Amino acid sequence: MPIRGAGGAALAQPSVLDVTPPGAPAALALVGGDEQVALAWTANTEPDIYSYKIWRGVLTGEHTLLTTITGSPPSPYTNTGLTNGTEYFYAVTAVDTSGNESAKSTEASATPSAPADTTPPGVPSGMGAVAGDTEIVLDWDTNAEADAASYKLYRGTSTGSYDISLVIAGAANSTYTNTGLTNGTEYFYAVTCTDDDGNESAKSTEVSATPATAPVAGWTHSLFGDGGAEYVTIADVGNDLDLQVGDTASWCFWMKPDGYVTGDYLFSSRSGHWSTAYPGWSISQTTSGRSVMTFDSGANSVAWYGLTDLEQSDPEWGWHHVCWTWDGTQPSNSDLCSAGHLRLYVDGVAEVPTNGWDNGDIGAIDYSGIAPRIFSRDANNSEQFDGWMKDVRMYSVVLSEEEVEAIYNSGDGEPGTAGLGSEPVPDSITRFDDLIGWWKMEEGSGDTVLDASGNQKTGIIYFCDWTTDTPDD
């Protein structure tokens, strides 16, 4: 019944005080970003909702008021200015028009972080492969990126196709020895770099190598070329076969002509070596079988001839040991050989070469890192040596007459063993520590000639044949 006042007029009903809080907001969801967290939740259904309060803390269950939002909840609300890597805990309450505040929503947390790195490291460079006995040593340049984490090595037995990959941990680990391989099988490799975020670079330039049986003590094999397209290229790691005026060097090898030669080249620092157009050094023979040492620069060329006919001196075209030594004196010096600056030894005996031609002083004889060759001087399949070669060496010092004679007498060249002259040879005489490269040619099969000096200057054989004809037969 309505309440009436004087005169019977109805009086206004007294208002009922609203003390019922809204329900707690539901479905609070957070997404962490770069120095920020985005919040979203389901809007309350009560018609008298006035605002929402967002609570935040850095410990679970401990919150302080962050902000109050009037009206409907945003989609989403973004809390900025945060510290990446710190976990933040959030809750939300709803407030109605009567000021009633709900309980807190279920707590949620998020950790802001920098955007994910999607940029891969640079492609590793300087990839190289050196074959050994049932193994291949691989190395490459270390990546410079600060977030470089590891390398992945890919291997296969055909170019461009890889069936094995191996992760090499540590950005500084840029070498790996792949063991347990099959001698005579060519293996192809490429490497990638992976950063801390898992981004992987493109593959490096592919390299390949063929492991081969290591040389054994004693002489059992040699290489033969018939003067056609046969040669051996040398992987000159470090360009140590590159010489300049002022350097010192000695070259030694066994050779056996297969009949008459016509200016054949036996050992050359330049794959395009001839005339002044191609700087470098070379050892060849004249058409009369005399050994020739030639130095070329970009402007001039100088050659010195030995005296011995390496063909006619033996009616059966037998083996000869040839050794040239040079003390770095300007090759065009008129008394280069008479004063002993350039020496030639044939079968352990010294002789004084004569000048073949002299176009003037030699400047730079840098061969620019193009692969040196044995059996050849250029890539045009011309003037390759027709015959057998064995035990090719290059030293960084001038060998003495005693040392050359000792190498000639040592046969297989192993210290402490008797060779052709049945004379044990001490290490100190044969100067093993001064070898630039030493290609024994004892493998007997495959297309690789190992460098017995330990300097990894592996030789790759093109079309030469393995034989059992050796100087100590």
PADRENRO-302004 format. One line per 3 residues: number of its first residue (from 1); their letters; for each residue x, y, z of C-alpha. Coordinates in nm, 3 decimals, always signed. Layout:
% residues N
NUM	A	X Y Z  ...
% end
This chain:
% residues 473
1	MPI	+0.000 +0.000 +0.000  +0.141 +0.343 -0.088  +0.229 +0.581 +0.190
4	RGA	+0.005 +0.892 +0.185  +0.055 +1.227 +0.341  -0.187 +1.491 +0.457
7	GGA	-0.477 +1.528 +0.222  -0.426 +1.172 +0.101  -0.154 +1.249 -0.148
10	ALA	+0.086 +0.958 -0.216  +0.440 +1.014 -0.101  +0.757 +0.908 -0.299
13	QPS	+0.893 +0.564 -0.215  +1.232 +0.570 -0.033  +1.523 +0.445 -0.264
16	VLD	+1.683 +0.108 -0.194  +2.064 +0.131 -0.142  +2.263 -0.090 -0.396
19	VTP	+2.532 -0.279 -0.204  +2.573 -0.574 -0.443  +2.916 -0.578 -0.623
22	PGA	+2.950 -0.685 -0.984  +3.094 -1.023 -1.070  +3.472 -1.052 -1.112
25	PAA	+3.585 -0.988 -1.471  +3.653 -1.307 -1.661  +3.895 -1.440 -1.923
28	LAL	+4.186 -1.206 -1.851  +4.445 -1.263 -2.125  +4.790 -1.107 -2.160
31	VGG	+5.034 -1.078 -2.449  +5.392 -0.964 -2.384  +5.563 -0.734 -2.634
34	DEQ	+5.868 -0.512 -2.655  +5.865 -0.323 -2.319  +5.488 -0.366 -2.298
37	VAL	+5.203 -0.603 -2.210  +4.859 -0.601 -2.377  +4.558 -0.694 -2.155
40	AWT	+4.212 -0.804 -2.264  +3.915 -0.948 -2.073  +3.544 -1.021 -2.121
43	ANT	+3.314 -0.727 -2.045  +3.080 -0.770 -1.745  +2.711 -0.815 -1.830
46	EPD	+2.567 -0.607 -1.540  +2.390 -0.296 -1.676  +2.531 -0.065 -1.408
49	IYS	+2.904 -0.126 -1.473  +3.085 +0.206 -1.453  +3.458 +0.128 -1.471
52	YKI	+3.735 -0.127 -1.444  +4.047 -0.114 -1.229  +4.372 -0.276 -1.347
55	WRG	+4.608 -0.402 -1.077  +4.973 -0.491 -1.134  +5.268 -0.631 -0.941
58	VLT	+5.599 -0.807 -0.988  +5.515 -1.079 -0.734  +5.218 -1.312 -0.760
61	GEH	+4.924 -1.200 -0.545  +5.079 -0.862 -0.461  +4.925 -0.585 -0.671
64	TLL	+4.896 -0.208 -0.666  +4.645 -0.007 -0.867  +4.782 +0.068 -1.211
67	TTI	+4.490 +0.260 -1.368  +4.111 +0.296 -1.382  +3.926 +0.270 -1.712
70	TGS	+3.572 +0.416 -1.742  +3.326 +0.249 -1.973  +3.366 -0.070 -2.170
73	PPS	+3.701 -0.255 -2.152  +3.944 -0.167 -2.431  +4.048 -0.423 -2.685
76	PYT	+4.312 -0.442 -2.557  +4.462 -0.212 -2.295  +4.839 -0.180 -2.343
79	NTG	+5.066 -0.121 -2.045  +5.385 +0.041 -2.182  +5.722 +0.147 -2.041
82	LTN	+5.798 -0.195 -1.891  +6.130 -0.369 -1.845  +6.198 -0.652 -2.090
85	GTE	+6.269 -0.978 -1.913  +6.066 -0.893 -1.597  +5.753 -1.097 -1.525
88	YFY	+5.447 -0.881 -1.441  +5.132 -1.009 -1.265  +4.791 -0.855 -1.337
91	AVT	+4.430 -0.868 -1.210  +4.116 -0.667 -1.299  +3.814 -0.558 -1.091
94	AVD	+3.480 -0.411 -1.205  +3.308 -0.113 -1.034  +2.936 -0.030 -1.071
97	TSG	+2.757 +0.305 -1.059  +2.699 +0.265 -0.686  +3.071 +0.231 -0.625
100	NES	+3.057 -0.142 -0.554  +3.383 -0.315 -0.661  +3.406 -0.676 -0.761
103	AKS	+3.658 -0.928 -0.643  +3.974 -0.949 -0.850  +3.979 -1.154 -1.164
106	TEA	+4.193 -1.461 -1.190  +4.557 -1.342 -1.192  +4.757 -1.364 -1.514
109	SAT	+5.120 -1.285 -1.590  +5.336 -1.197 -1.890  +5.702 -1.108 -1.955
112	PSA	+5.778 -0.837 -2.211  +6.069 -0.906 -2.448  +6.240 -0.759 -2.752
115	PAD	+6.113 -0.866 -3.094  +6.241 -1.201 -3.215  +6.558 -1.185 -3.428
118	TTP	+6.477 -1.319 -3.773  +6.796 -1.207 -3.946  +7.034 -1.497 -4.021
121	PGV	+7.411 -1.464 -3.984  +7.632 -1.409 -4.287  +7.739 -1.703 -4.501
124	PSG	+8.066 -1.853 -4.368  +8.360 -1.782 -4.599  +8.706 -1.925 -4.658
127	MGA	+8.588 -2.287 -4.663  +8.872 -2.532 -4.725  +8.919 -2.909 -4.720
130	VAG	+9.242 -3.107 -4.689  +9.235 -3.483 -4.738  +9.424 -3.733 -4.525
133	DTE	+9.413 -4.107 -4.468  +9.042 -4.191 -4.410  +8.983 -3.833 -4.298
136	IVL	+8.933 -3.479 -4.423  +9.022 -3.165 -4.228  +8.778 -2.878 -4.288
139	DWD	+8.819 -2.517 -4.185  +8.651 -2.186 -4.255  +8.660 -1.826 -4.137
142	TNA	+8.493 -1.751 -3.803  +8.171 -1.548 -3.833  +8.197 -1.200 -3.681
145	EAD	+7.835 -1.161 -3.561  +7.806 -1.121 -3.183  +7.511 -1.363 -3.167
148	AAS	+7.674 -1.635 -3.379  +7.629 -1.956 -3.179  +7.723 -2.261 -3.385
151	YKL	+7.797 -2.402 -3.729  +7.626 -2.680 -3.919  +7.843 -2.890 -4.150
154	YRG	+7.676 -3.062 -4.445  +7.832 -3.358 -4.627  +7.748 -3.567 -4.931
157	TST	+7.911 -3.779 -5.199  +7.778 -3.581 -5.494  +7.794 -3.209 -5.557
160	GSY	+7.505 -3.007 -5.415  +7.346 -3.307 -5.241  +7.401 -3.361 -4.869
163	DIS	+7.280 -3.658 -4.669  +7.458 -3.584 -4.340  +7.465 -3.271 -4.123
166	LVI	+7.654 -3.211 -3.801  +7.616 -2.924 -3.552  +7.947 -2.783 -3.428
169	AGA	+7.885 -2.585 -3.109  +8.066 -2.258 -3.039  +8.108 -1.965 -3.276
172	ANS	+8.488 -1.986 -3.244  +8.505 -2.352 -3.352  +8.571 -2.309 -3.723
175	TYT	+8.757 -2.632 -3.795  +8.652 -2.994 -3.793  +8.821 -3.324 -3.876
178	NTG	+8.580 -3.567 -4.041  +8.717 -3.915 -3.965  +8.615 -4.268 -4.060
181	LTN	+8.587 -4.191 -4.431  +8.644 -4.424 -4.726  +8.971 -4.366 -4.910
184	GTE	+8.919 -4.294 -5.280  +8.566 -4.152 -5.232  +8.515 -3.783 -5.304
187	YFY	+8.322 -3.601 -5.032  +8.147 -3.266 -5.078  +8.098 -3.019 -4.793
190	AVT	+7.926 -2.691 -4.713  +7.884 -2.509 -4.381  +7.624 -2.271 -4.236
193	CTD	+7.621 -2.047 -3.928  +7.334 -2.041 -3.673  +7.273 -1.756 -3.426
196	DDG	+7.132 -1.753 -3.071  +6.776 -1.726 -3.205  +6.814 -2.029 -3.431
199	NES	+6.844 -1.834 -3.756  +7.058 -2.030 -4.002  +7.262 -1.872 -4.280
202	AKS	+7.273 -1.989 -4.639  +7.531 -2.256 -4.720  +7.892 -2.165 -4.790
205	TEV	+8.067 -2.228 -5.117  +8.097 -2.604 -5.162  +8.436 -2.774 -5.131
208	SAT	+8.539 -3.133 -5.188  +8.828 -3.363 -5.108  +8.917 -3.728 -5.152
211	PAT	+9.088 -3.913 -4.865  +9.369 -4.145 -4.966  +9.600 -4.397 -4.808
214	APV	+9.892 -4.225 -4.638  +10.237 -4.276 -4.789  +10.437 -4.566 -4.647
217	AGW	+10.809 -4.588 -4.577  +11.015 -4.696 -4.876  +10.952 -4.639 -5.243
220	THS	+10.673 -4.829 -5.410  +10.509 -4.591 -5.660  +10.556 -4.291 -5.887
223	LFG	+10.338 -4.081 -6.115  +10.353 -4.095 -6.495  +10.233 -3.846 -6.754
226	DGG	+10.263 -3.895 -7.128  +10.302 -3.526 -7.213  +9.938 -3.481 -7.309
229	AEY	+9.692 -3.335 -7.059  +9.843 -3.475 -6.738  +9.934 -3.256 -6.439
232	VTI	+9.907 -3.217 -6.061  +9.777 -2.894 -5.905  +9.898 -2.792 -5.560
235	ADV	+9.667 -2.640 -5.298  +9.914 -2.374 -5.185  +9.770 -2.296 -4.841
238	GND	+9.928 -1.968 -4.734  +10.083 -1.902 -5.078  +10.421 -2.028 -4.951
241	LDL	+10.530 -2.128 -5.303  +10.506 -1.760 -5.396  +10.858 -1.610 -5.400
244	QVG	+11.007 -1.264 -5.433  +11.360 -1.142 -5.493  +11.526 -1.169 -5.153
247	DTA	+11.357 -1.496 -5.059  +11.544 -1.826 -5.038  +11.433 -2.160 -5.178
250	SWC	+11.540 -2.505 -5.289  +11.358 -2.739 -5.529  +11.430 -3.115 -5.546
253	FWM	+11.268 -3.398 -5.739  +11.330 -3.727 -5.915  +11.243 -3.744 -6.284
256	KPD	+11.267 -4.000 -6.561  +11.205 -3.887 -6.923  +11.005 -4.114 -7.149
259	GYV	+11.210 -4.046 -7.459  +11.296 -3.706 -7.599  +11.135 -3.399 -7.450
262	TGD	+11.049 -3.073 -7.621  +11.078 -2.800 -7.361  +10.866 -2.988 -7.107
265	YLF	+10.778 -2.827 -6.772  +10.820 -3.030 -6.453  +10.742 -2.789 -6.166
268	SSR	+10.593 -2.439 -6.189  +10.449 -2.179 -5.956  +10.205 -2.054 -6.215
271	SGH	+9.930 -2.240 -6.396  +9.971 -2.004 -6.690  +10.350 -1.981 -6.660
274	WST	+10.539 -1.876 -6.969  +10.708 -1.556 -7.087  +10.685 -1.226 -6.904
277	AYP	+10.308 -1.217 -6.916  +10.280 -1.461 -6.625  +10.498 -1.384 -6.319
280	GWS	+10.637 -1.682 -6.132  +10.913 -1.942 -6.139  +10.940 -2.269 -6.326
283	ISQ	+11.169 -2.567 -6.377  +11.163 -2.715 -6.726  +11.391 -2.886 -6.977
286	TTS	+11.538 -2.772 -7.305  +11.487 -2.978 -7.617  +11.834 -3.117 -7.551
289	GRS	+11.733 -3.242 -7.208  +11.908 -2.975 -6.997  +11.731 -2.854 -6.680
292	VMT	+11.615 -2.490 -6.692  +11.532 -2.253 -6.404  +11.322 -1.955 -6.513
295	FDS	+11.212 -1.645 -6.321  +10.942 -1.421 -6.471  +10.803 -1.086 -6.365
298	GAN	+10.546 -0.861 -6.524  +10.819 -0.702 -6.737  +11.118 -0.933 -6.771
301	SVA	+11.220 -1.298 -6.785  +11.551 -1.464 -6.695  +11.649 -1.829 -6.749
304	WYG	+11.954 -2.036 -6.653  +12.044 -2.369 -6.816  +12.206 -2.673 -6.663
307	LTD	+12.482 -2.863 -6.840  +12.373 -3.227 -6.819  +12.159 -3.387 -7.089
310	LEQ	+11.910 -3.570 -6.867  +11.805 -3.791 -7.158  +12.119 -3.887 -7.348
313	SDP	+12.324 -3.928 -7.029  +12.146 -4.260 -6.974  +12.080 -4.481 -7.277
316	EWG	+11.776 -4.632 -7.102  +11.626 -4.295 -7.007  +11.692 -4.363 -6.639
319	WHH	+11.596 -4.172 -6.326  +11.777 -3.850 -6.230  +11.765 -3.640 -5.915
322	VCW	+11.746 -3.264 -5.986  +11.790 -2.993 -5.724  +11.802 -2.615 -5.773
325	TWD	+11.886 -2.374 -5.487  +11.850 -1.993 -5.483  +11.963 -1.743 -5.221
328	GTQ	+11.731 -1.463 -5.333  +11.985 -1.265 -5.538  +11.846 -1.075 -5.839
331	PSN	+11.811 -1.348 -6.110  +11.953 -1.122 -6.383  +12.282 -1.082 -6.196
334	SDL	+12.555 -1.179 -6.445  +12.746 -1.385 -6.188  +12.432 -1.540 -6.037
337	CSA	+12.554 -1.896 -6.093  +12.930 -1.847 -6.101  +12.912 -1.686 -5.755
340	GHL	+12.688 -1.964 -5.623  +12.370 -1.761 -5.581  +12.180 -2.006 -5.804
343	RLY	+12.301 -2.367 -5.799  +12.204 -2.685 -5.980  +12.272 -3.038 -5.860
346	VDG	+12.216 -3.338 -6.084  +12.228 -3.676 -5.909  +12.384 -3.509 -5.605
349	VAE	+12.668 -3.345 -5.803  +12.693 -2.965 -5.836  +12.730 -2.795 -6.174
352	VPT	+12.737 -2.429 -6.276  +12.442 -2.335 -6.502  +12.479 -2.096 -6.796
355	NGW	+12.254 -1.805 -6.886  +11.982 -1.892 -7.137  +11.829 -1.546 -7.173
358	DNG	+11.810 -1.224 -6.973  +11.550 -0.954 -7.042  +11.653 -0.742 -6.742
361	DIG	+11.600 -0.721 -6.368  +11.317 -0.922 -6.221  +11.069 -0.731 -6.007
364	AID	+10.773 -0.900 -5.842  +10.734 -1.268 -5.929  +10.408 -1.306 -5.739
367	YSG	+10.195 -1.571 -5.906  +9.881 -1.434 -5.735  +9.780 -1.757 -5.568
370	IAP	+9.689 -1.947 -5.886  +9.752 -2.316 -5.826  +10.114 -2.426 -5.884
373	RIF	+10.163 -2.740 -6.092  +10.378 -3.048 -6.122  +10.420 -3.202 -6.472
376	SRD	+10.300 -2.877 -6.628  +10.308 -2.500 -6.651  +9.968 -2.392 -6.781
379	ANN	+9.606 -2.482 -6.831  +9.636 -2.521 -7.209  +9.755 -2.882 -7.207
382	SEQ	+10.085 -2.788 -7.366  +10.446 -2.869 -7.280  +10.358 -3.116 -7.002
385	FDG	+10.644 -3.341 -6.895  +10.649 -3.679 -7.071  +10.781 -3.923 -6.813
388	WMK	+10.782 -4.024 -6.448  +10.814 -3.801 -6.140  +10.878 -3.885 -5.778
391	DVR	+10.955 -3.727 -5.439  +10.901 -3.359 -5.529  +11.010 -3.116 -5.257
394	MYS	+11.034 -2.742 -5.203  +11.226 -2.586 -4.914  +11.231 -2.232 -4.774
397	VVL	+11.611 -2.243 -4.731  +11.922 -2.287 -4.946  +12.032 -2.648 -4.911
400	SEE	+12.404 -2.707 -4.887  +12.591 -2.946 -5.116  +12.614 -3.192 -4.828
403	EVE	+12.239 -3.171 -4.769  +12.155 -3.219 -5.138  +12.383 -3.521 -5.157
406	AIY	+12.220 -3.660 -4.841  +11.870 -3.620 -4.989  +11.986 -3.787 -5.311
409	NSG	+12.130 -4.078 -5.111  +11.832 -4.106 -4.874  +11.599 -4.278 -5.116
412	DGE	+11.261 -4.253 -4.947  +11.387 -3.957 -4.749  +11.292 -4.091 -4.408
415	PGT	+11.544 -3.985 -4.141  +11.755 -4.263 -4.000  +11.701 -4.497 -4.296
418	AGL	+11.937 -4.609 -4.569  +11.853 -4.499 -4.921  +12.002 -4.528 -5.266
421	GSE	+12.355 -4.490 -5.135  +12.288 -4.707 -4.828  +12.366 -4.410 -4.604
424	PVP	+12.148 -4.344 -4.295  +12.026 -3.984 -4.312  +11.982 -3.774 -3.994
427	DSI	+11.693 -3.530 -3.955  +11.930 -3.235 -3.925  +12.075 -3.300 -4.272
430	TRF	+11.753 -3.331 -4.474  +11.597 -3.015 -4.318  +11.245 -3.149 -4.266
433	DDL	+11.145 -2.845 -4.056  +11.224 -2.617 -4.354  +11.000 -2.794 -4.606
436	IGW	+10.735 -2.585 -4.778  +10.586 -2.894 -4.938  +10.683 -3.257 -4.991
439	WKM	+10.493 -3.474 -5.237  +10.632 -3.829 -5.211  +10.384 -3.975 -5.464
442	EEG	+10.357 -4.299 -5.271  +9.979 -4.330 -5.257  +9.959 -4.572 -5.550
445	SGD	+9.590 -4.502 -5.620  +9.333 -4.225 -5.618  +9.358 -3.868 -5.740
448	TVL	+9.527 -3.709 -5.438  +9.895 -3.661 -5.357  +9.946 -3.591 -4.987
451	DAS	+10.187 -3.332 -4.855  +10.428 -3.518 -4.626  +10.563 -3.188 -4.485
454	GNQ	+10.250 -3.145 -4.275  +10.171 -2.809 -4.439  +9.850 -2.937 -4.601
457	KTG	+9.949 -2.849 -4.957  +9.758 -3.139 -5.107  +9.807 -3.220 -5.475
460	IIY	+9.512 -3.305 -5.702  +9.597 -3.542 -5.989  +9.457 -3.485 -6.337
463	FCD	+9.492 -3.781 -6.573  +9.835 -3.898 -6.449  +9.883 -4.270 -6.394
466	WTT	+10.019 -4.446 -6.088  +10.312 -4.679 -6.163  +10.551 -4.898 -5.965
469	DTP	+10.856 -4.765 -6.153  +11.076 -4.598 -5.888  +11.436 -4.471 -5.873
472	DD	+11.548 -4.759 -5.649  +11.426 -5.035 -5.882
% end
